[in-house]
Structures are given as C-alpha cells and as structure tokens.
Amino acid sequence: MSFVLRRLLASIPVIIGVTIIAFLLIHLVPGDPAQTMLFGSNATPEQIDELRNQLGLTQPLWQQYLDFFGQLLHGDLGTSYVTHNSVAYELVSRAPSTLALTGTAMLVAVVVGVPLGLVAGVRPNSVLDNIARFVSFVGVAIPYFFLALLLVLAFAFQLNWLPAIDNGAPSGIILPAISLGWGYAAILTRLIRGRVIDEYRSDYVKSARGRGCSELRVLLAHVFRNSSIPAVTMIGLQFGNILTGAAVTEVIFGRAGVGSFLATSITTKNIPVVQGAIVLIGISYILINLVVDLVVGAIDPRTQLSGASA
C-alpha cells in the first residue's frame, strides 16, 4: 500500500505538467474558436468579440489556465464549444469504443508477439526464428496508418471479407486492431527473443538443467518468467502509445471514439474538449504505468524493494 501511495504522490507533478502542456498546445494552434463557431453566419467583428468575451478568451493566458485548473480540481472538464454538452459526458460516451480498440490491439500484440518471441528465442537462427525476425522487421518498418490502408485494400475491397468502415458489428474492429497492434507485436517479438536468448545463457538455467529439470520447466518456470518482466513493462509503456495512435486509426476506419473526437476538436479548436481529452489520456497513462509496476512487483518482489530503498 505504501508503494502505491508513493507512486500516486509522485504522479501529482506529472499531472500538473500534463495540464500545462494540454493548455499551451491548443492555444498554440492557429485559429480563433469564436470565428470557427460563427463561420457561415456573416458575423460582425463586434459579435465575434462578444463571443470571445463570453468564452473567456479575452483574459490573459495565465488567468485562463488558472480557471481551467480550478475546474479540474472540482472534477469539471468544461463545456464543449460545439455541442454545448459537458466534456466529461462527451469523452465518457466515446471511451468504450476507444477502449475496445486499444484493448483488442494490445491483445493482437501479445497473442502475436509473445509466441513469436519465445519460438525465436528458443531456437535462434532456425527457420522459425528467421520467419519471426522477418515478421517483426515488417511490423516495425511499416507505419500503422499505412498498414491500415493496405489491410483495407486487401481484405475490404479485394477480398470483401471485412468492412472498411466501422459498422457496429464485431467484425468492424478486426482491421483497426490488427493495423494498430501489429507494430507493437513486432517490438514485443524482438524484445522477448533477445531476453530468452540471454536467459538461456545464464548460469541458473544451466544449474536447473544440471538438476534434471525438463526443458519445458526450464522454459516456463525460469526463462519465460524472467523474460516477462521487461515485456510487461514494455506493454504498459506501449499502451499509452496505442491510445494516441488510436486517434489516426479511428479516423481511417470511421470509428466514433475519443481519438477521432479529439482530432476533430483540434481542427475546430474546441479548446475544452482538447484539454480534457489530453488530460484524460495523460491520467490513463499514469494509471497504466502504476498497474504495470504492481504486476512487475508481483512477478519479482525485488523491484518494489529496490523502489522503496531508492
């Protein structure tokens, strides 16, 4: 429990930093929200100035940030300029779609990456190892958004097996999840392969074999367990990247998630939505890393002891 409390307290400055970055980034984007909202209405300069004043955009930046931060302390993410709904409602209503995509993409990464990494590490320089390295190389070399287009061209237009645009059916998540998760599967494959090879060269594995342990026990009880620690850490770190990558993927496949909503809000300079979404993603990233630390601590309690001594 003390470990969790220390991590939560250490996260407070990080969250404050995220709020500052979220606030500054959207204010650096060119464009005037008032002009965007009144576009096409032949608004006069006086009407635009009045709207900017109503939105609080005429105040100094430091005052706008303090107002934004004060709202956050009360659990208020603000109100959308476009829909006039609560930002929290807008984000929460779209969160299940994004969580389904990111969770499925990470499942693809684990299901593909872990077995390939183990096979390649157990039999280095074999045919299976060469195949695994080729798959990982392709996964790292091809950007996920380009892979998404290739998958749509092959499986949606040529073969007509899967929908190109999300239609609400379970099959609609397959192509987005594969395109988003394949690159991380490649990273996971290379990481686990290297760790498994190193573990097999270690003295304790040689000792376990000398005691008569079977190869399966050596693999599962020793090699895989120690190799999984950096893999779990990498999965947690990459989960945050998948959250950000989901924005482009959702736009390509027409999914109504937090990422596509954030992308649209940036173009319209919907300041409360952009700030709220970035803060929500930042907090999610922090919580994911906390969970990763707890899982790694359960696998190897020495990690928590070293953190406590530090």
C-alpha positions as CSV (number, residue, x, y, z in Angstrom):
1,M,0.0,0.0,0.0
2,S,2.8,2.4,0.8
3,F,4.3,1.7,-2.6
4,V,1.0,2.7,-4.3
5,L,0.7,5.9,-2.2
6,R,4.3,6.9,-3.1
7,R,3.6,6.4,-6.8
8,L,0.3,8.4,-6.6
9,L,2.1,11.3,-4.8
10,A,4.9,11.2,-7.4
11,S,2.2,11.4,-10.1
12,I,0.8,14.8,-8.9
13,P,3.6,16.9,-10.5
14,V,3.3,14.8,-13.7
15,I,-0.5,15.5,-13.9
16,I,0.1,19.2,-13.3
17,G,2.7,19.2,-16.1
18,V,0.1,17.4,-18.4
19,T,-2.4,20.1,-17.7
20,I,0.1,22.8,-18.6
21,I,1.1,21.1,-21.8
22,A,-2.5,20.4,-22.8
23,F,-3.4,24.1,-22.2
24,L,-0.4,25.5,-24.1
25,L,-0.6,23.2,-27.1
26,I,-4.2,24.0,-28.0
27,H,-3.5,27.7,-27.6
28,L,-0.5,27.5,-30.0
29,V,-2.7,26.0,-32.7
30,P,-3.6,28.8,-35.2
31,G,-7.2,29.9,-35.4
32,D,-9.9,31.6,-33.4
33,P,-12.6,29.4,-31.8
34,A,-15.1,32.3,-31.9
35,Q,-14.6,32.7,-35.7
36,T,-14.9,29.0,-36.2
37,M,-18.2,28.8,-34.2
38,L,-19.7,31.7,-36.1
39,F,-18.4,30.6,-39.5
40,G,-21.0,31.0,-42.2
41,S,-23.3,33.3,-40.2
42,N,-21.9,36.5,-41.6
43,A,-21.0,37.6,-38.0
44,T,-19.7,41.1,-37.5
45,P,-16.4,41.8,-35.7
46,E,-18.4,43.0,-32.7
47,Q,-20.3,39.7,-32.5
48,I,-17.0,37.8,-32.7
49,D,-15.5,39.9,-29.9
50,E,-18.6,39.4,-27.8
51,L,-18.4,35.6,-28.2
52,R,-14.7,35.6,-27.4
53,N,-15.5,37.5,-24.2
54,Q,-18.3,35.0,-23.3
55,L,-15.8,32.1,-23.8
56,G,-13.2,33.9,-21.6
57,L,-10.7,34.1,-24.5
58,T,-10.0,37.7,-23.9
59,Q,-8.5,37.0,-20.5
60,P,-4.7,36.6,-20.1
61,L,-3.4,33.1,-20.7
62,W,-2.3,32.7,-17.1
63,Q,-5.9,33.5,-15.9
64,Q,-7.4,31.1,-18.4
65,Y,-5.1,28.4,-17.2
66,L,-6.0,29.0,-13.5
67,D,-9.7,28.9,-14.4
68,F,-9.1,25.6,-16.3
69,F,-7.1,24.1,-13.5
70,G,-9.6,25.2,-10.9
71,Q,-12.4,23.4,-12.9
72,L,-10.3,20.3,-12.9
73,L,-9.9,20.3,-9.1
74,H,-13.7,20.3,-8.9
75,G,-13.9,17.4,-11.5
76,D,-15.2,19.7,-14.2
77,L,-13.6,19.3,-17.7
78,G,-15.6,22.2,-19.1
79,T,-18.3,22.5,-21.8
80,S,-17.8,21.8,-25.5
81,Y,-18.0,24.8,-27.7
82,V,-19.7,22.8,-30.5
83,T,-22.3,20.6,-28.7
84,H,-22.6,22.6,-25.5
85,N,-22.5,19.3,-23.6
86,S,-20.2,18.5,-20.7
87,V,-16.8,17.5,-22.0
88,A,-16.8,14.7,-19.5
89,Y,-20.0,13.3,-20.9
90,E,-18.7,13.6,-24.5
91,L,-15.5,11.7,-23.6
92,V,-17.1,9.1,-21.4
93,S,-19.7,8.3,-24.1
94,R,-16.9,7.7,-26.6
95,A,-14.5,5.9,-24.3
96,P,-15.9,2.3,-24.7
97,S,-15.2,2.4,-28.4
98,T,-11.6,3.6,-27.9
99,L,-11.0,1.1,-25.0
100,A,-12.3,-1.7,-27.2
101,L,-9.9,-0.8,-30.0
102,T,-6.9,-0.3,-27.8
103,G,-7.6,-3.4,-25.8
104,T,-8.0,-5.5,-28.9
105,A,-4.9,-4.0,-30.5
106,M,-2.9,-4.9,-27.4
107,L,-4.3,-8.4,-27.4
108,V,-3.1,-8.7,-31.0
109,A,0.3,-7.5,-29.9
110,V,0.5,-10.1,-27.1
111,V,-1.0,-13.0,-29.0
112,V,1.3,-12.5,-31.9
113,G,4.4,-11.1,-30.3
114,V,4.9,-13.4,-27.2
115,P,4.7,-16.8,-29.1
116,L,6.9,-15.5,-31.9
117,G,9.5,-14.1,-29.5
118,L,9.5,-17.4,-27.5
119,V,9.9,-19.6,-30.6
120,A,12.6,-17.3,-32.0
121,G,14.5,-17.2,-28.7
122,V,14.3,-21.0,-28.0
123,R,15.5,-21.8,-31.5
124,P,17.8,-18.9,-32.6
125,N,18.9,-18.9,-36.3
126,S,16.3,-21.6,-37.1
127,V,13.7,-21.3,-39.9
128,L,11.1,-20.2,-37.3
129,D,13.5,-17.6,-36.0
130,N,14.1,-16.2,-39.4
131,I,10.3,-16.1,-40.0
132,A,9.8,-14.3,-36.7
133,R,12.5,-11.8,-37.4
134,F,11.1,-11.1,-40.8
135,V,7.6,-10.6,-39.4
136,S,9.0,-8.3,-36.7
137,F,11.0,-6.3,-39.3
138,V,8.0,-5.8,-41.4
139,G,5.9,-4.7,-38.4
140,V,8.5,-2.1,-37.3
141,A,9.2,-0.9,-40.9
142,I,5.6,-0.3,-41.9
143,P,3.7,2.6,-40.1
144,Y,0.4,1.6,-38.7
145,F,-1.6,4.1,-40.7
146,F,-0.1,2.8,-44.0
147,L,-0.7,-0.8,-42.9
148,A,-4.3,0.2,-42.2
149,L,-4.7,1.3,-45.8
150,L,-3.1,-1.9,-47.1
151,L,-5.4,-4.0,-45.0
152,V,-8.5,-2.1,-46.2
153,L,-7.3,-2.5,-49.8
154,A,-6.7,-6.3,-49.4
155,F,-9.5,-7.5,-47.1
156,A,-12.2,-5.0,-47.7
157,F,-12.0,-4.1,-51.4
158,Q,-10.2,-7.0,-53.0
159,L,-11.5,-10.0,-50.9
160,N,-14.6,-8.3,-49.4
161,W,-14.1,-10.3,-46.2
162,L,-14.2,-7.4,-43.6
163,P,-15.8,-3.9,-43.6
164,A,-13.6,-0.9,-44.4
165,I,-15.6,1.4,-42.2
166,D,-16.8,0.6,-38.7
167,N,-20.4,-0.7,-39.0
168,G,-21.0,-1.6,-35.3
169,A,-20.5,-5.3,-35.9
170,P,-17.8,-7.2,-34.1
171,S,-16.0,-7.7,-37.4
172,G,-15.6,-4.0,-37.7
173,I,-12.8,-3.9,-35.1
174,I,-10.6,-6.6,-36.7
175,L,-8.8,-4.5,-39.3
176,P,-8.3,-1.4,-37.0
177,A,-6.9,-3.7,-34.2
178,I,-4.5,-5.5,-36.5
179,S,-3.2,-2.3,-38.1
180,L,-2.7,-0.7,-34.7
181,G,-1.4,-3.7,-32.8
182,W,0.9,-5.3,-35.4
183,G,3.8,-2.9,-34.9
184,Y,3.8,-3.4,-31.2
185,A,3.7,-7.1,-31.7
186,A,6.9,-6.7,-33.7
187,I,8.5,-4.8,-30.9
188,L,7.4,-7.4,-28.4
189,T,8.8,-10.2,-30.5
190,R,12.2,-8.6,-30.7
191,L,12.3,-7.9,-27.0
192,I,11.3,-11.3,-25.9
193,R,13.6,-13.1,-28.4
194,G,16.6,-11.2,-27.1
195,R,15.7,-11.8,-23.4
196,V,15.0,-15.5,-24.0
197,I,18.4,-16.0,-25.7
198,D,20.1,-14.2,-22.8
199,E,18.3,-16.2,-20.2
200,Y,19.3,-19.5,-21.8
201,R,22.9,-18.4,-21.5
202,S,22.6,-17.6,-17.8
203,D,24.2,-19.8,-15.0
204,Y,20.9,-20.5,-13.2
205,V,19.4,-22.1,-16.4
206,K,22.5,-24.3,-16.7
207,S,22.1,-25.2,-13.0
208,A,18.4,-26.1,-13.5
209,R,19.3,-28.4,-16.3
210,G,22.0,-30.0,-14.2
211,R,19.4,-30.7,-11.5
212,G,17.4,-32.7,-14.1
213,C,14.7,-30.1,-14.9
214,S,12.8,-30.7,-18.1
215,E,13.2,-28.2,-20.9
216,L,9.5,-27.3,-20.6
217,R,10.0,-26.5,-16.9
218,V,13.2,-24.5,-17.6
219,L,11.3,-22.5,-20.2
220,L,8.2,-21.8,-18.2
221,A,9.4,-21.6,-14.6
222,H,12.7,-19.8,-15.3
223,V,13.3,-18.4,-18.8
224,F,9.8,-17.1,-19.5
225,R,9.2,-15.7,-16.0
226,N,12.3,-13.6,-16.0
227,S,11.8,-12.6,-19.7
228,S,8.3,-11.5,-19.0
229,I,9.4,-8.6,-16.6
230,P,10.7,-6.3,-19.3
231,A,7.9,-7.5,-21.6
232,V,5.2,-6.4,-19.1
233,T,6.9,-3.1,-18.7
234,M,7.1,-2.6,-22.4
235,I,3.4,-3.5,-22.8
236,G,2.5,-0.8,-20.2
237,L,4.6,1.8,-21.9
238,Q,3.3,1.0,-25.4
239,F,-0.3,1.0,-24.2
240,G,-0.1,4.8,-23.8
241,N,1.3,5.0,-27.4
242,I,-1.6,2.8,-28.6
243,L,-4.0,5.3,-27.0
244,T,-2.5,8.1,-29.0
245,G,-2.3,6.0,-32.2
246,A,-6.0,5.2,-31.9
247,A,-6.8,8.7,-33.0
248,V,-5.5,8.2,-36.5
249,T,-6.8,4.7,-36.7
250,E,-10.3,5.8,-35.7
251,V,-10.3,8.5,-38.3
252,I,-9.2,6.0,-41.0
253,F,-11.9,3.4,-40.1
254,G,-14.6,5.9,-39.2
255,R,-14.8,4.8,-35.5
256,A,-16.6,7.2,-33.2
257,G,-14.1,7.2,-30.3
258,V,-12.1,9.6,-28.2
259,G,-9.3,9.7,-30.7
260,S,-11.3,10.8,-33.7
261,F,-13.3,13.2,-31.5
262,L,-10.0,14.7,-30.3
263,A,-8.8,15.0,-33.9
264,T,-12.0,16.8,-35.0
265,S,-11.8,19.1,-31.9
266,I,-8.3,20.1,-32.8
267,T,-9.3,21.2,-36.3
268,T,-12.2,23.2,-34.9
269,K,-10.1,24.4,-31.9
270,N,-12.7,23.2,-29.5
271,I,-10.4,24.1,-26.5
272,P,-12.3,22.4,-23.6
273,V,-12.5,19.1,-25.4
274,V,-8.9,19.1,-26.5
275,Q,-7.7,20.0,-23.0
276,G,-10.0,17.4,-21.3
277,A,-9.0,14.6,-23.7
278,I,-5.3,15.2,-23.3
279,V,-5.6,15.3,-19.5
280,L,-7.7,12.1,-19.6
281,I,-5.2,10.3,-21.7
282,G,-2.3,11.6,-19.5
283,I,-4.0,10.3,-16.3
284,S,-4.8,7.0,-18.0
285,Y,-1.1,6.7,-19.0
286,I,-0.1,7.3,-15.4
287,L,-2.6,4.7,-14.0
288,I,-1.5,2.1,-16.6
289,N,2.1,2.5,-15.5
290,L,1.1,2.1,-11.9
291,V,-0.7,-1.1,-12.8
292,V,2.4,-2.3,-14.7
293,D,4.6,-1.6,-11.6
294,L,2.2,-3.6,-9.5
295,V,2.2,-6.5,-11.9
296,V,6.0,-6.5,-12.2
297,G,6.2,-6.3,-8.4
298,A,4.0,-9.4,-8.2
299,I,6.3,-11.3,-10.6
300,D,9.5,-10.1,-8.9
301,P,9.0,-8.5,-5.5
302,R,12.6,-7.3,-5.6
303,T,11.6,-4.5,-7.9
304,Q,9.3,-3.0,-5.2
305,L,12.1,-3.4,-2.6
306,S,14.5,-1.6,-4.8
307,G,12.0,1.2,-5.4
308,A,11.5,1.5,-1.6
309,S,15.2,1.8,-0.9
310,A,15.5,4.5,-3.6
